[in-house]
Amino acid sequence: MNDSVLPIVALVFLALGTVSLLIAAWGVLALPDALARQHAATKAGTLAAALITLGAMAAEVDTGWWVRLVVILVFLFATLPVSSHMLARAALREQDPDEHIDEIPLAGGERSPNARKG
């Protein structure tokens, strides 16, 4: 790619990532409940991190930096959905502690190991 195009591509990715991060922050402040705030933080925050990382990759031509940035992206995409799920589950338990969330079947139809016997 042309050397004059890469800084523009990097700037576009960094700007889009910044806007996405600002939208995520606004969602965390403005949304009414914990589940909605967590959703905004996780989804828009992941998009922002990916765009900023892609912008950094476009700005840097060194292979060593590319490898580090790809590792960061893989780590974020592997851990953020799991942490989002755990936060949503904790928020759901906090909202209605009388609800027996452990009795809801897991994926595949299995019951949670913590479910009450009965």
N, CA and C atoms as a LAMMPS dump frame, in Angstrom:
ITEM: TIMESTEP
0
ITEM: NUMBER OF ATOMS
354
ITEM: BOX BOUNDS ff ff ff
-5.0000000000000000e+02 5.0000000000000000e+02
-5.0000000000000000e+02 5.0000000000000000e+02
-5.0000000000000000e+02 5.0000000000000000e+02
ITEM: ATOMS id mol type element x y z
1 1 1 N 0.844 -1.172 0
2 1 2 C 0 0 0
3 1 3 C 0.895 1.244 0
4 2 1 N 0.398 2.28 -0.541
5 2 2 C 1.151 3.529 -0.639
6 2 3 C 1.433 4.1 0.751
7 3 1 N 2.662 4.632 0.924
8 3 2 C 3.052 5.175 2.224
9 3 3 C 2.203 6.364 2.652
10 4 1 N 1.622 7.087 1.72
11 4 2 C 0.8 8.246 2.089
12 4 3 C -0.618 7.844 2.482
13 5 1 N -1.034 6.628 2.144
14 5 2 C -2.391 6.169 2.469
15 5 3 C -2.459 5.592 3.883
16 6 1 N -1.414 4.909 4.336
17 6 2 C -1.438 4.262 5.648
18 6 3 C -1.708 5.222 6.807
19 7 1 N -1.091 6.406 6.852
20 7 2 C -1.429 7.315 7.959
21 7 3 C -2.894 7.759 7.939
22 8 1 N -3.464 7.878 6.762
23 8 2 C -4.878 8.269 6.673
24 8 3 C -5.763 7.129 7.166
25 9 1 N -5.441 5.904 6.767
26 9 2 C -6.197 4.732 7.228
27 9 3 C -6.08 4.609 8.746
28 10 1 N -4.863 4.795 9.256
29 10 2 C -4.656 4.722 10.707
30 10 3 C -5.48 5.786 11.419
31 11 1 N -5.484 6.984 10.891
32 11 2 C -6.244 8.077 11.5
33 11 3 C -7.744 7.789 11.495
34 12 1 N -8.239 7.225 10.399
35 12 2 C -9.672 6.897 10.316
36 12 3 C -10.038 5.839 11.356
37 13 1 N -9.223 4.76 11.448
38 13 2 C -9.493 3.723 12.448
39 13 3 C -9.41 4.277 13.869
40 14 1 N -8.414 5.098 14.141
41 14 2 C -8.274 5.669 15.484
42 14 3 C -9.444 6.598 15.808
43 15 1 N -9.883 7.38 14.83
44 15 2 C -11.019 8.282 15.057
45 15 3 C -12.301 7.488 15.291
46 16 1 N -12.534 6.452 14.479
47 16 2 C -13.73 5.62 14.676
48 16 3 C -13.691 4.906 16.03
49 17 1 N -12.523 4.441 16.426
50 17 2 C -12.38 3.804 17.729
51 17 3 C -12.648 4.766 18.87
52 18 1 N -12.177 5.991 18.713
53 18 2 C -12.414 7.004 19.743
54 18 3 C -13.891 7.334 19.863
55 19 1 N -14.568 7.492 18.721
56 19 2 C -16.008 7.778 18.738
57 19 3 C -16.768 6.609 19.368
58 20 1 N -16.395 5.399 19.006
59 20 2 C -17.044 4.22 19.581
60 20 3 C -16.819 4.141 21.093
61 21 1 N -15.629 4.475 21.536
62 21 2 C -15.331 4.476 22.973
63 21 3 C -16.136 5.543 23.708
64 22 1 N -16.306 6.698 23.096
65 22 2 C -17.132 7.754 23.699
66 22 3 C -18.6 7.319 23.776
67 23 1 N -19.078 6.637 22.742
68 23 2 C -20.454 6.123 22.77
69 23 3 C -20.612 5.084 23.878
70 24 1 N -19.623 4.227 24.053
71 24 2 C -19.668 3.227 25.13
72 24 3 C -19.704 3.908 26.493
73 25 1 N -18.879 4.929 26.666
74 25 2 C -18.858 5.647 27.946
75 25 3 C -20.189 6.346 28.194
76 26 1 N -20.754 6.941 27.154
77 26 2 C -22.053 7.597 27.296
78 26 3 C -23.129 6.562 27.657
79 27 1 N -23.067 5.374 27.036
80 27 2 C -24.034 4.328 27.353
81 27 3 C -23.935 3.871 28.79
82 28 1 N -22.717 3.774 29.31
83 28 2 C -22.536 3.367 30.705
84 28 3 C -23.146 4.404 31.643
85 29 1 N -23.037 5.664 31.298
86 29 2 C -23.578 6.72 32.15
87 29 3 C -25.081 6.906 31.981
88 30 1 N -25.598 6.713 30.768
89 30 2 C -26.98 7.102 30.484
90 30 3 C -27.99 5.964 30.592
91 31 1 N -27.587 4.736 30.407
92 31 2 C -28.565 3.641 30.374
93 31 3 C -29.086 3.334 31.777
94 32 1 N -30.332 2.828 31.852
95 32 2 C -31.019 2.761 33.146
96 32 3 C -30.601 1.645 34.095
97 33 1 N -30.282 0.475 33.586
98 33 2 C -30.005 -0.632 34.506
99 33 3 C -28.642 -1.263 34.224
100 34 1 N -28.246 -2.135 35.119
101 34 2 C -26.904 -2.729 35.049
102 34 3 C -26.706 -3.562 33.793
103 35 1 N -27.723 -4.3 33.373
104 35 2 C -27.572 -5.134 32.183
105 35 3 C -27.368 -4.29 30.929
106 36 1 N -28.112 -3.224 30.797
107 36 2 C -27.961 -2.349 29.632
108 36 3 C -26.605 -1.639 29.652
109 37 1 N -26.185 -1.191 30.827
110 37 2 C -24.867 -0.528 30.936
111 37 3 C -23.744 -1.505 30.612
112 38 1 N -23.864 -2.722 31.092
113 38 2 C -22.849 -3.735 30.821
114 38 3 C -22.805 -4.051 29.331
115 39 1 N -23.954 -4.108 28.699
116 39 2 C -24.02 -4.376 27.266
117 39 3 C -23.32 -3.266 26.481
118 40 1 N -23.586 -2.031 26.838
119 40 2 C -22.951 -0.9 26.152
120 40 3 C -21.444 -0.922 26.345
121 41 1 N -21.016 -1.18 27.552
122 41 2 C -19.579 -1.177 27.832
123 41 3 C -18.867 -2.3 27.093
124 42 1 N -19.472 -3.47 27.049
125 42 2 C -18.801 -4.616 26.439
126 42 3 C -18.81 -4.53 24.92
127 43 1 N -19.962 -4.318 24.328
128 43 2 C -20.054 -4.356 22.867
129 43 3 C -19.336 -3.17 22.23
130 44 1 N -19.685 -1.968 22.637
131 44 2 C -19.048 -0.793 22.035
132 44 3 C -17.584 -0.688 22.464
133 45 1 N -17.28 -1.117 23.679
134 45 2 C -15.894 -1.099 24.14
135 45 3 C -15.02 -2.06 23.36
136 46 1 N -15.554 -3.239 23.025
137 46 2 C -14.808 -4.204 22.217
138 46 3 C -14.584 -3.668 20.814
139 47 1 N -15.622 -3.079 20.235
140 47 2 C -15.479 -2.478 18.912
141 47 3 C -14.43 -1.369 18.934
142 48 1 N -14.472 -0.536 19.96
143 48 2 C -13.507 0.561 20.076
144 48 3 C -12.085 0.034 20.204
145 49 1 N -11.89 -0.969 21.033
146 49 2 C -10.547 -1.543 21.199
147 49 3 C -10.05 -2.148 19.899
148 50 1 N -10.938 -2.827 19.168
149 50 2 C -10.543 -3.423 17.886
150 50 3 C -10.175 -2.344 16.878
151 51 1 N -10.976 -1.28 16.794
152 51 2 C -10.678 -0.208 15.84
153 51 3 C -9.385 0.518 16.184
154 52 1 N -9.174 0.769 17.454
155 52 2 C -7.938 1.446 17.869
156 52 3 C -6.729 0.547 17.605
157 53 1 N -6.874 -0.743 17.852
158 53 2 C -5.78 -1.665 17.574
159 53 3 C -5.503 -1.743 16.078
160 54 1 N -6.548 -1.778 15.252
161 54 2 C -6.35 -1.776 13.806
162 54 3 C -5.696 -0.479 13.342
163 55 1 N -6.074 0.629 13.959
164 55 2 C -5.423 1.9 13.638
165 55 3 C -3.949 1.886 13.992
166 56 1 N -3.625 1.289 15.123
167 56 2 C -2.223 1.182 15.513
168 56 3 C -1.467 0.263 14.559
169 57 1 N -2.136 -0.795 14.087
170 57 2 C -1.495 -1.689 13.126
171 57 3 C -1.232 -0.976 11.801
172 58 1 N -2.158 -0.113 11.379
173 58 2 C -1.965 0.632 10.132
174 58 3 C -0.868 1.675 10.289
175 59 1 N -0.708 2.2 11.491
176 59 2 C 0.302 3.235 11.721
177 59 3 C 1.699 2.649 11.853
178 60 1 N 1.803 1.419 12.318
179 60 2 C 3.116 0.806 12.587
180 60 3 C 3.384 -0.287 11.56
181 61 1 N 4.536 -0.251 10.933
182 61 2 C 4.86 -1.237 9.904
183 61 3 C 5.754 -2.354 10.425
184 62 1 N 6.203 -2.262 11.659
185 62 2 C 7.088 -3.27 12.242
186 62 3 C 6.31 -4.547 12.546
187 63 1 N 6.831 -5.678 12.103
188 63 2 C 6.159 -6.965 12.291
189 63 3 C 6.009 -7.323 13.77
190 64 1 N 6.986 -6.957 14.577
191 64 2 C 6.906 -7.241 16.009
192 64 3 C 5.7 -6.575 16.654
193 65 1 N 5.431 -5.345 16.254
194 65 2 C 4.259 -4.651 16.795
195 65 3 C 2.974 -5.285 16.296
196 66 1 N 2.956 -5.714 15.056
197 66 2 C 1.759 -6.359 14.511
198 66 3 C 1.426 -7.621 15.292
199 67 1 N 2.441 -8.409 15.604
200 67 2 C 2.214 -9.643 16.361
201 67 3 C 1.639 -9.313 17.735
202 68 1 N 2.213 -8.325 18.394
203 68 2 C 1.697 -7.93 19.722
204 68 3 C 0.247 -7.465 19.635
205 69 1 N -0.062 -6.67 18.625
206 69 2 C -1.422 -6.143 18.495
207 69 3 C -2.421 -7.246 18.15
208 70 1 N -2.014 -8.213 17.348
209 70 2 C -2.902 -9.342 17.052
210 70 3 C -3.145 -10.164 18.312
211 71 1 N -2.12 -10.367 19.122
212 71 2 C -2.291 -11.097 20.387
213 71 3 C -3.273 -10.347 21.297
214 72 1 N -3.153 -9.019 21.337
215 72 2 C -4.088 -8.221 22.136
216 72 3 C -5.517 -8.408 21.626
217 73 1 N -5.714 -8.346 20.316
218 73 2 C -7.061 -8.526 19.755
219 73 3 C -7.625 -9.909 20.069
220 74 1 N -6.819 -10.936 19.894
221 74 2 C -7.282 -12.302 20.177
222 74 3 C -7.654 -12.434 21.653
223 75 1 N -6.821 -11.892 22.526
224 75 2 C -7.103 -11.957 23.958
225 75 3 C -8.413 -11.23 24.296
226 76 1 N -8.611 -10.039 23.731
227 76 2 C -9.845 -9.296 23.993
228 76 3 C -11.07 -10.04 23.489
229 77 1 N -10.996 -10.562 22.261
230 77 2 C -12.153 -11.259 21.702
231 77 3 C -12.422 -12.582 22.412
232 78 1 N -11.415 -13.166 23.043
233 78 2 C -11.62 -14.422 23.776
234 78 3 C -12.151 -14.188 25.182
235 79 1 N -11.771 -13.091 25.82
236 79 2 C -12.136 -12.89 27.224
237 79 3 C -13.348 -11.986 27.432
238 80 1 N -13.581 -11.027 26.574
239 80 2 C -14.682 -10.095 26.812
240 80 3 C -16.066 -10.741 26.771
241 81 1 N -16.367 -11.664 25.863
242 81 2 C -17.686 -12.299 25.927
243 81 3 C -17.912 -13.086 27.223
244 82 1 N -16.886 -13.744 27.705
245 82 2 C -17.018 -14.523 28.941
246 82 3 C -17.232 -13.596 30.13
247 83 1 N -16.431 -12.535 30.212
248 83 2 C -16.604 -11.6 31.33
249 83 3 C -17.947 -10.883 31.239
250 84 1 N -18.392 -10.575 30.04
251 84 2 C -19.705 -9.951 29.871
252 84 3 C -20.814 -10.867 30.367
253 85 1 N -20.717 -12.136 30.024
254 85 2 C -21.717 -13.104 30.477
255 85 3 C -21.734 -13.212 31.996
256 86 1 N -20.561 -13.265 32.6
257 86 2 C -20.488 -13.388 34.056
258 86 3 C -21.033 -12.138 34.748
259 87 1 N -20.734 -10.958 34.202
260 87 2 C -21.277 -9.723 34.778
261 87 3 C -22.794 -9.669 34.641
262 88 1 N -23.312 -10.088 33.489
263 88 2 C -24.766 -10.085 33.289
264 88 3 C -25.437 -11.054 34.253
265 89 1 N -24.837 -12.188 34.453
266 89 2 C -25.405 -13.184 35.378
267 89 3 C -25.4 -12.653 36.813
268 90 1 N -24.305 -11.996 37.196
269 90 2 C -24.235 -11.422 38.536
270 90 3 C -25.257 -10.3 38.708
271 91 1 N -25.427 -9.477 37.684
272 91 2 C -26.411 -8.401 37.762
273 91 3 C -27.823 -8.953 37.845
274 92 1 N -28.093 -10.009 37.125
275 92 2 C -29.416 -10.637 37.178
276 92 3 C -29.694 -11.2 38.564
277 93 1 N -28.706 -11.824 39.152
278 93 2 C -28.872 -12.345 40.524
279 93 3 C -29.104 -11.211 41.511
280 94 1 N -28.429 -10.106 41.312
281 94 2 C -28.552 -8.966 42.227
282 94 3 C -29.931 -8.319 42.118
283 95 1 N -30.49 -8.281 40.908
284 95 2 C -31.791 -7.646 40.703
285 95 3 C -32.918 -8.417 41.367
286 96 1 N -32.892 -9.73 41.278
287 96 2 C -33.98 -10.543 41.825
288 96 3 C -33.389 -11.775 42.515
289 97 1 N -32.95 -11.607 43.778
290 97 2 C -32.307 -12.731 44.457
291 97 3 C -33.251 -13.898 44.738
292 98 1 N -34.583 -13.666 44.713
293 98 2 C -35.521 -14.762 44.958
294 98 3 C -35.662 -15.668 43.736
295 99 1 N -35.27 -15.146 42.577
296 99 2 C -35.326 -15.941 41.343
297 99 3 C -34.283 -17.051 41.436
298 100 1 N -34.638 -18.226 41.031
299 100 2 C -33.728 -19.363 41.108
300 100 3 C -32.993 -19.497 39.781
301 101 1 N -32.008 -18.64 39.574
302 101 2 C -31.279 -18.617 38.309
303 101 3 C -30.489 -19.898 38.095
304 102 1 N -30.108 -20.558 39.178
305 102 2 C -29.357 -21.803 39.035
306 102 3 C -30.22 -22.927 38.478
307 103 1 N -31.531 -22.767 38.514
308 103 2 C -32.41 -23.811 38.015
309 103 3 C -32.696 -23.659 36.53
310 104 1 N -32.253 -22.566 35.927
311 104 2 C -32.43 -22.372 34.495
312 104 3 C -31.471 -23.324 33.781
313 105 1 N -31.944 -24.082 32.805
314 105 2 C -31.066 -25.038 32.131
315 105 3 C -29.914 -24.333 31.416
316 106 1 N -28.758 -24.973 31.449
317 106 2 C -27.604 -24.474 30.719
318 106 3 C -27.732 -24.875 29.261
319 107 1 N -26.819 -24.405 28.44
320 107 2 C -26.817 -24.786 27.034
321 107 3 C -26.721 -26.305 26.943
322 108 1 N -27.511 -26.883 26.082
323 108 2 C -27.506 -28.338 25.952
324 108 3 C -28.545 -29.004 26.828
325 109 1 N -29.308 -28.227 27.608
326 109 2 C -30.368 -28.769 28.424
327 109 3 C -29.944 -29.292 29.782
328 110 1 N -28.671 -29.179 30.129
329 110 2 C -28.22 -29.643 31.436
330 110 3 C -28.6 -28.634 32.501
331 111 1 N -28.807 -29.143 33.706
332 111 2 C -29.071 -28.257 34.83
333 111 3 C -27.74 -27.832 35.443
334 112 1 N -27.747 -26.657 36.035
335 112 2 C -26.563 -26.163 36.707
336 112 3 C -26.196 -27.084 37.86
337 113 1 N -24.901 -27.286 38.121
338 113 2 C -24.495 -28.119 39.256
339 113 3 C -24.943 -27.507 40.588
340 114 1 N -25.241 -26.203 40.596
341 114 2 C -25.67 -25.524 41.818
342 114 3 C -27.181 -25.549 42.005
343 115 1 N -27.903 -26.143 41.068
344 115 2 C -29.368 -26.15 41.135
345 115 3 C -29.844 -26.954 42.332
346 116 1 N -30.967 -26.512 42.882
347 116 2 C -31.543 -27.222 44.031
348 116 3 C -32.091 -28.572 43.594
349 117 1 N -31.948 -29.54 44.436
350 117 2 C -32.52 -30.86 44.153
351 117 3 C -33.984 -30.828 44.535
352 118 1 N -34.82 -31.356 43.673
353 118 2 C -36.203 -31.312 44.07
354 118 3 C -37.137 -31.705 43.068
